[in-house]
């Protein structure tokens, strides 16, 4: 006779986890801004996952962290329809001479809004 999910220790753990997280799991029902799916996040990370093998040989040991640092900026530009090359050309020159408070205005969203 087959076992039911509720008969196993893992089944009990799963049920307990679900009940403990119920408010968070049903948040999408209360707030329309919260999406039920994580497809947007998954799809935005797909190019990174596919490129990992190619980026094993990015030129030097120091290049890997630099690529990892710039990818979220590029993804933000893509999602906000901000031209990546134009954004980087406008933000990178002189970035080392800016204060931290000035850098906050250089996010892709703020940079784009300031040019409208």
VOVOBA-534022 format. One record per residue: residue number from 1; residue in three letters; z, y negated, x negated of N, C-alpha, C in turn. Coordinates in Angstrom, 3 decimals, decimal comma. Layout:
nr|rest|n_z|n_y|n_x|ca_z|ca_y|ca_x|c_z|c_y|c_x
NUM|ALA|Z|Y|X|Z|Y|X|Z|Y|X
...
This chain:
nr|rest|n_z|n_y|n_x|ca_z|ca_y|ca_x|c_z|c_y|c_x
1|UNK|0,000|1,173|-0,847|0,000|0,000|0,000|0,000|-1,242|-0,897
2|UNK|-0,825|-2,214|-0,619|-0,929|-3,424|-1,427|0,277|-4,329|-1,268
3|UNK|0,543|-5,073|-2,316|1,662|-6,012|-2,281|1,213|-7,344|-1,714
4|UNK|2,073|-8,006|-1,015|1,809|-9,340|-0,503|2,261|-10,364|-1,527
5|UNK|1,688|-11,542|-1,483|2,060|-12,596|-2,421|3,560|-12,862|-2,371
6|UNK|4,139|-12,852|-1,184|5,554|-13,128|-1,022|6,453|-12,053|-1,609
7|UNK|5,910|-10,877|-1,905|6,717|-9,786|-2,466|6,946|-9,943|-3,964
8|UNK|6,195|-10,775|-4,627|6,318|-10,873|-6,076|7,214|-12,041|-6,474
9|UNK|7,755|-11,949|-7,676|8,570|-13,044|-8,211|7,706|-14,288|-8,358
10|UNK|6,469|-14,118|-8,834|5,568|-15,258|-8,989|5,263|-15,901|-7,642
11|UNK|5,165|-15,102|-6,609|4,928|-15,634|-5,273|6,074|-16,512|-4,823
12|UNK|7,280|-16,099|-5,109|8,457|-16,901|-4,752|8,475|-18,209|-5,542
13|UNK|8,130|-18,120|-6,818|8,086|-19,330|-7,656|7,023|-20,296|-7,140
14|UNK|5,884|-19,747|-6,764|4,790|-20,576|-6,252|5,193|-21,267|-4,962
15|UNK|5,807|-20,507|-4,073|6,238|-21,081|-2,791|7,308|-22,149|-3,011
16|UNK|8,259|-21,885|-3,900|9,318|-22,860|-4,182|8,729|-24,128|-4,792
17|UNK|7,789|-23,968|-5,704|7,137|-25,125|-6,322|6,419|-25,961|-5,265
18|UNK|5,684|-25,287|-4,408|4,940|-25,982|-3,352|5,876|-26,753|-2,436
19|UNK|6,961|-26,134|-2,027|7,912|-26,809|-1,142|8,603|-27,981|-1,851
20|UNK|8,930|-27,806|-3,121|9,567|-28,892|-3,874|8,622|-30,075|-4,093
21|UNK|7,337|-29,813|-4,155|6,343|-30,858|-4,413|5,662|-31,334|-3,136
22|UNK|6,145|-30,902|-1,982|5,459|-31,153|-0,717|5,141|-32,620|-0,484
23|UNK|6,091|-33,523|-0,730|5,861|-34,946|-0,484|4,706|-35,456|-1,347
24|UNK|4,677|-35,047|-2,603|3,589|-35,483|-3,486|2,263|-34,834|-3,090
25|UNK|2,332|-33,573|-2,692|1,104|-32,870|-2,311|0,487|-33,421|-1,035
26|UNK|1,305|-33,973|-0,144|0,782|-34,501|1,115|0,592|-36,016|1,075
27|UNK|0,768|-36,623|-0,097|0,591|-38,073|-0,231|-0,778|-38,545|0,206
28|UNK|-1,787|-37,718|0,015|-3,143|-38,104|0,401|-3,278|-38,226|1,916
29|UNK|-2,373|-37,640|2,661|-2,424|-37,751|4,111|-1,818|-39,068|4,598
30|UNK|-0,892|-39,616|3,824|-0,234|-40,868|4,198|-0,973|-42,101|3,684
31|UNK|-1,594|-41,972|2,520|-2,250|-43,109|1,881|-3,716|-42,779|1,658
32|UNK|-4,586|-43,509|2,321|-6,013|-43,190|2,230|-6,593|-43,440|0,845
33|UNK|-5,891|-44,240|0,003|-6,389|-44,512|-1,341|-6,231|-43,299|-2,265
34|UNK|-5,318|-42,393|-1,933|-5,066|-41,214|-2,752|-6,058|-40,136|-2,363
35|UNK|-6,812|-39,678|-3,349|-7,831|-38,669|-3,069|-7,246|-37,269|-3,109
36|UNK|-7,758|-36,413|-2,266|-7,315|-35,028|-2,210|-7,857|-34,242|-3,406
37|UNK|-8,946|-34,678|-3,935|-9,601|-33,943|-5,009|-9,482|-34,692|-6,332
38|UNK|-9,598|-33,964|-7,419|-9,596|-34,600|-8,732|-10,991|-34,545|-9,355
39|UNK|-12,016|-34,410|-8,519|-13,389|-34,307|-9,021|-13,801|-35,515|-9,857
40|UNK|-13,363|-36,712|-9,471|-13,733|-37,904|-10,221|-13,227|-37,799|-11,658
41|UNK|-11,967|-37,412|-11,816|-11,399|-37,256|-13,158|-12,090|-36,127|-13,911
42|UNK|-12,294|-35,008|-13,237|-12,955|-33,866|-13,881|-14,366|-34,231|-14,340
43|UNK|-15,122|-34,885|-13,481|-16,496|-35,237|-13,824|-16,563|-36,266|-14,952
44|UNK|-15,600|-37,178|-15,005|-15,630|-38,176|-16,068|-15,290|-37,559|-17,423
45|UNK|-14,562|-36,450|-17,429|-14,192|-35,793|-18,682|-15,202|-34,744|-19,132
46|UNK|-16,124|-34,376|-18,261|-17,085|-33,330|-18,594|-17,894|-33,638|-19,858
47|UNK|-18,427|-34,870|-20,015|-19,181|-35,142|-21,252|-18,323|-34,996|-22,508
48|UNK|-17,057|-35,330|-22,416|-16,161|-35,180|-23,565|-15,994|-33,712|-23,896
49|UNK|-15,749|-32,903|-22,872|-15,568|-31,471|-23,096|-16,844|-30,838|-23,664
50|UNK|-17,992|-31,244|-23,148|-19,253|-30,683|-23,638|-19,561|-31,133|-25,063
51|UNK|-19,122|-32,326|-25,416|-19,432|-32,858|-26,735|-18,496|-32,430|-27,842
52|UNK|-17,356|-31,837|-27,502|-16,362|-31,485|-28,527|-16,951|-30,682|-29,673
53|UNK|-17,748|-29,690|-29,345|-18,317|-28,834|-30,386|-19,223|-29,652|-31,302
54|UNK|-19,999|-30,564|-30,720|-20,901|-31,384|-31,527|-20,126|-32,372|-32,394
55|UNK|-18,966|-32,785|-31,917|-18,207|-33,810|-32,633|-17,291|-33,243|-33,704
56|UNK|-17,345|-31,942|-33,909|-16,551|-31,366|-34,989|-17,016|-31,911|-36,334
57|UNK|-18,251|-32,354|-36,374|-18,835|-32,839|-37,624|-19,257|-34,293|-37,445
58|UNK|-18,311|-35,174|-37,105|-18,640|-36,571|-36,839|-18,759|-37,404|-38,104
59|UNK|-18,585|-36,806|-39,255|-18,798|-37,539|-40,492|-17,604|-37,526|-41,413
60|UNK|-16,407|-37,642|-40,874|-15,221|-37,596|-41,719|-14,013|-37,258|-40,869
61|UNK|-12,927|-36,934|-41,531|-11,691|-36,601|-40,834|-11,184|-37,810|-40,046
62|UNK|-11,398|-39,009|-40,567|-10,921|-40,226|-39,913|-11,761|-40,604|-38,691
63|UNK|-12,966|-40,079|-38,595|-13,857|-40,460|-37,491|-13,418|-39,874|-36,150
64|UNK|-12,837|-38,687|-36,160|-12,430|-38,048|-34,916|-11,500|-38,901|-34,066
65|UNK|-10,387|-39,402|-34,634|-9,503|-40,263|-33,843|-10,178|-41,547|-33,372
66|UNK|-11,115|-42,054|-34,156|-11,823|-43,274|-33,749|-12,716|-42,999|-32,543
67|UNK|-13,383|-41,857|-32,554|-14,206|-41,469|-31,405|-13,315|-41,273|-30,181
68|UNK|-12,172|-40,623|-30,384|-11,240|-40,391|-29,271|-10,707|-41,707|-28,708
69|UNK|-10,549|-42,708|-29,545|-10,039|-44,005|-29,082|-11,087|-44,780|-28,283
70|UNK|-12,347|-44,644|-28,638|-13,383|-45,444|-27,983|-13,884|-44,805|-26,683
71|UNK|-13,765|-43,489|-26,545|-14,282|-42,825|-25,348|-13,667|-43,335|-24,045
72|UNK|-12,365|-43,572|-23,950|-11,832|-44,108|-22,691|-12,389|-45,495|-22,355
73|UNK|-12,657|-46,294|-23,377|-13,232|-47,626|-23,152|-14,647|-47,487|-22,605
74|UNK|-15,412|-46,608|-23,199|-16,785|-46,366|-22,742|-16,777|-45,841|-21,312
75|UNK|-15,870|-44,926|-21,000|-15,784|-44,381|-19,649|-15,385|-45,452|-18,647
76|UNK|-14,463|-46,343|-19,029|-14,077|-47,448|-18,132|-15,277|-48,344|-17,856
77|UNK|-16,039|-48,662|-18,886|-17,249|-49,469|-18,702|-18,213|-48,786|-17,747
78|UNK|-18,418|-47,504|-17,950|-19,357|-46,752|-17,106|-18,921|-46,791|-15,650
79|UNK|-17,639|-46,568|-15,389|-17,146|-46,537|-14,011|-17,167|-47,904|-13,353
80|UNK|-17,074|-48,978|-14,155|-17,077|-50,337|-13,604|-18,466|-50,970|-13,639
81|UNK|-19,473|-50,210|-14,050|-20,845|-50,710|-14,195|-20,923|-51,892|-15,158
82|UNK|-20,152|-51,825|-16,220|-20,192|-52,842|-17,273|-21,089|-52,289|-18,382
83|UNK|-22,109|-53,044|-18,800|-22,987|-52,550|-19,873|-22,186|-52,334|-21,167
84|UNK|-22,137|-51,097|-21,632|-21,286|-50,737|-22,769|-21,653|-51,515|-24,025
85|UNK|-22,937|-51,554|-24,370|-23,343|-52,244|-25,605|-23,014|-53,729|-25,535
86|UNK|-23,256|-54,332|-24,382|-22,963|-55,759|-24,210|-21,453|-56,011|-24,314
87|UNK|-20,675|-55,140|-23,689|-19,219|-55,279|-23,729|-18,704|-55,162|-25,171
88|UNK|-19,116|-54,110|-25,873|-18,644|-53,914|-27,243|-19,102|-55,040|-28,165
89|UNK|-20,327|-55,520|-27,963|-20,832|-56,633|-28,780|-20,051|-57,919|-28,508
90|UNK|-19,543|-58,070|-27,300|-18,783|-59,262|-26,969|-17,317|-59,192|-27,350
91|UNK|-16,783|-57,977|-27,440|-15,342|-57,810|-27,646|-14,973|-57,471|-29,096
92|UNK|-15,739|-56,625|-29,745|-15,343|-56,153|-31,075|-15,340|-57,225|-32,168
93|UNK|-16,361|-58,097|-32,248|-16,301|-59,114|-33,309|-15,088|-60,026|-33,126
94|UNK|-14,269|-60,112|-34,137|-13,094|-60,975|-34,088|-11,886|-60,357|-33,417
95|UNK|-11,989|-59,107|-33,002|-10,868|-58,452|-32,323|-9,623|-58,405|-33,210
96|UNK|-9,827|-58,253|-34,500|-8,687|-58,170|-35,424|-7,923|-59,490|-35,559
97|UNK|-8,501|-60,583|-35,085|-7,839|-61,891|-35,180|-7,207|-62,326|-33,856
98|UNK|-7,238|-61,486|-32,877|-6,686|-61,834|-31,556|-5,229|-61,404|-31,448
99|UNK|-4,491|-62,136|-30,602|-3,105|-61,762|-30,337|-3,079|-60,671|-29,272
100|UNK|-1,943|-60,013|-29,136|-1,814|-58,952|-28,133|-2,032|-59,495|-26,720
101|UNK|-1,567|-60,713|-26,450|-1,761|-61,272|-25,110|-3,239|-61,555|-24,836
102|UNK|-3,987|-61,885|-25,860|-5,433|-62,102|-25,680|-6,173|-60,785|-25,455
103|UNK|-5,708|-59,742|-26,098|-6,358|-58,434|-25,978|-6,300|-57,929|-24,539
104|UNK|-5,230|-58,263|-23,824|-5,102|-57,832|-22,422|-6,254|-58,361|-21,567
105|UNK|-6,817|-59,493|-21,939|-7,943|-60,060|-21,181|-9,285|-59,447|-21,569
106|UNK|-9,263|-58,527|-22,519|-10,513|-57,939|-23,000|-10,778|-56,540|-22,451
107|UNK|-10,022|-56,115|-21,460|-10,320|-54,823|-20,847|-11,685|-54,949|-20,164
108|UNK|-12,409|-53,861|-19,995|-13,732|-53,961|-19,373|-13,717|-54,678|-18,021
109|UNK|-12,717|-54,415|-17,196|-12,649|-55,054|-15,881|-12,454|-56,558|-15,976
110|UNK|-11,498|-56,990|-16,792|-11,236|-58,428|-16,934|-12,380|-59,136|-17,644
111|UNK|-12,931|-58,492|-18,656|-14,047|-59,085|-19,400|-15,237|-59,310|-18,467
112|UNK|-15,530|-58,307|-17,651|-16,641|-58,415|-16,717|-16,391|-59,492|-15,664
113|UNK|-15,177|-59,554|-15,130|-14,835|-60,536|-14,095|-14,935|-61,951|-14,652
114|UNK|-14,588|-62,150|-15,910|-14,639|-63,482|-16,515|-16,078|-63,961|-16,710
115|UNK|-17,043|-63,052|-16,699|-18,442|-63,431|-16,909|-19,217|-63,581|-15,606
116|UNK|-18,571|-63,418|-14,481|-19,264|-63,562|-13,181|-19,286|-64,983|-12,728
